Amino acid sequence: MTLIAAQDHAHGQEPGQQAHDNAPSAPPPRASRRPRRASRHPLRAEFLRGFAPWTGVALFLAIAVAMAGTSAQWQGGWAETRGRLHTTAVLLGVPLALAAGCRQGGRERRRRTEELMATAVRGTLARFLAAALPVACWAVAGYVVAAALTLLATALRATGDRPDLVAPLTDAVALASAVLVGHVVGRRLPWRLTPPLLAVAGYVVLGFVTYDSTGSLRHLTPIGDTSDIDVPVWWQPLVMAVWTGGLAAAAVLAYAARRRFTALLPLAAAMAAGTLLVQTGDGLWHTNPVARRQVCDTSTTPQICVNARYEDLLPQVTAALADLTGRLDGVQNLPVRFTDLPGEPGPDEVRLPITTPIGWTVVRGRLASPRQFAWEAGMALYDRAECDTAVDPSVARVDEAVQHYLAPNPLAGDFDKLEAEGSEADRAELRDRLEARARLREMGGEERRAWLSAYFATARACDPSEVPAL
C-alpha cells in the first residue's frame, strides 16, 4: 500500500485517485422524451366539446332539411333561393338559436356551480362570452354550411340573374344575436322549460310581425316583406345588422358588464337603426333592374322574349314554341312579340306563359311541360275576354280549331273521349269541332296563311260576323 501511494505521488496523483478514475462514470440524466405540452386556451374545450357543436349540427339539419323539402320551388332561381333561404333561416333558425342560447345560459344553475363561478378571477362578462360565443359561432357555422349548399344547388340549375350574398350575412348576424339574447334569458330564468317556451314565443312574434302586411313593424324583422323581383337598397342589410346586433349587445352589456351604462351605446345605435327602418318603410326595397328588361329571339314570328332574370331559359322556350312559330310563318296581323315584363303587355304584344313562381312551369331550371307551355302560348294569341256576352259557339269552334292546329292541348284526346261517351248534344258538338279542325288542316299552304291572317285580324272581336268561318 505504501509503494502504491508513493507511485501515485510520483506521478502527481493523490492516493486512490487512479482507482476513482477507473470507476465507471454515472450516466447523464435522461432527457425527457415528450416535450412539455403547451397550455391550451380555456375556450378550446367550449368550442370542441359539449353543447356548442351540437347546436351547429341541429341548425344545419333544420335549415338543410327544410330547404331540400321545397327545392322545386327555389332551385334554379336566384331571387327565389334568396327569399326561401332568408325565410327559413329566420323562422326556423332564430327560434332554434334562441333556445340553444337559453339552454347554454342556464347550465350553471343546472350544475349548481353558480357560487363557485362567482368566485372565479375572471369577470362576469368574460365568463358570459366564454360560454355564449362558442354556441353563437357554431350556430353561424351551421347556417353558413347550409346556405353554401343551397347556393351551390341553385348554381347548378341557374337560369340567369346572379346570387345575393348580402342576405346570408344579415341572417348570420341575426342568428348570432339570437343566441346571445337567449343566453341572457337563460341566465335570468334558468328553468328547464324556458328554452322551448322562448323558441315558441320567438316563432310566434316573428310570424305575426312578418305577415302583418299593414303594420310598420314588419320592416324591423329580418325577413322583410318582398317579392321575387325586389332587391333591398344598398344600406338596408347594414342597418338591419346594426338593429339586431345592437339589441343583442345591449342585452349582454346590461346583464354582464361591470359598468352597465355602457349598454346605452349599442342600444342607442339599435334604436337609431330601427327608427330608420320604420320611417323608410316600403322604400327599403325597389324593383330589380334586371327584372325591367328582357332578352329576345328575333328570328321567329312572333318574337320570343323572356325576362332577363331567366335569360338562360330562352333556348328552351324557343324550342318549345318552334312548332307554333313554324306554323305561323308568313301569317299577317300577328302580335310583334311574346313579352315577359312586369305590367300589362303593349298593344302589339301578348303575354308569354308564366314561368314563375318556380316549381310549376319551370322546375329546377327546366320547362316542366313544353307541350303545355306551347298550348298556353297559342291561347294567348287570341283573347275575347272583354266580350260582354258569351262567345258564340261558332266562334268558339273556330278558336278551338286554330288553337288545336297551332299547339293542341295535351289533354285534348281525353276531352274528346269524354264527349264521345257523353250525351247526344256532346257528340254533336264534338263532330262539329272535329270537322272544323279537319277543314283548317286540309287547306293548302297559301290558303291557310291567308285565312289565318284574316282570323288574327279579328282575334279580339266579339261579333260572330267579323270572324272568318270554317
Protein Blocks (a to p, Z undefined) as FASTA:
>chain_A
ZZmmmmmmmnopaehklmmmmpccdddddddfbdcdddddfklmmmmgcjllmmmmmmmm
mmmmmmmmmmmmmgopaklmmmmmmmmmmmmmmmmmmmmmmmmmmmmmmnopmmmmmmpm
bdfklmmmmmmmmmmmmmmmmmmmmmmmmmmmmmmmcgbdjddfklmmmmmmmmmmmmmm
mmmmmmmmmcfklmmmmmmmmmmmmmmmmmmmkbmklmmpmnbpadfkbccdfklmmmmm
mmmmmmmmmmmmmmmmmblmlmmmmmmmmmmmmmmmmmnmmmlpccdfklmpccddfkbc
cdddddfklmmmmmmmmmmmmmmmmmmgoiahiafbdcddehjddfkbccdddfbdehil
pgghiafblmlmmmmmmmmmpccklpmbdcdfklmmmmmmmmmmmoccfklmmmmmmmmm
mcfklmmmmmmmmmmmmmmmmpcfklmmmmmmmmmmmmmbcbfklpccZZ
